[in-house]
Every structure is written in C-alpha cells, then in structure tokens.
Amino acid sequence: MKKRFEKIIPPIIESEGLVFKKVEVEKKDGKIALTVTIDKKDGKVDVNDCSKISKLIDPIIEEEDFFDGESYLLIVSSPGS
C-alpha cells in the first residue's frame, strides 16, 4: 500500500511547487493514520500548504478506496513539525 501512495501522492505535491518527503501508514489506537510529510525548496511549509495538499489528496484516497472503506486520519505535515 505504501508504494501505491508513493506513486500517486508525489506528483500532486510537486504540482503545487512543494517537495514530497515521505509517507507513513500506521495504526494508531485502532485507526489508520496516513502521514504525508512535505517541504519547500525555498522557505517553510505553513498551515495553508498542509491544508491545500490535504484537500487535494483526500478525494484521491476516497476514490481509490485505499483503506477498503475503513475510516482513516490524514495528516499532512512538514519535517519540522
């Protein structure tokens, strides 16, 4: 599953002028947590960047049904957070 995310997510992030760093999928308290880490070439990632990427990625996760209908938590963050 992680490889599918690593194939689909980076082009979306890069299309917004940001840098894909990593994706992690893990279970936290019985729920699936998907953490996507982004960065900027020049400057710092802010909450608006994270929000924008979250809004772009979330519909794709739903459409592709990555988690077979299970609920999940999508976290988009920067390396420094």
Secondary structure as UniProt FT lines:
FT   HELIX           2..15
FT   TURN            16..17
FT   STRAND          19..28
FT   TURN            29..30
FT   STRAND          31..39
FT   HELIX           47..64
FT   TURN            65..69
FT   STRAND          72..77
FT   TURN            79..80
//
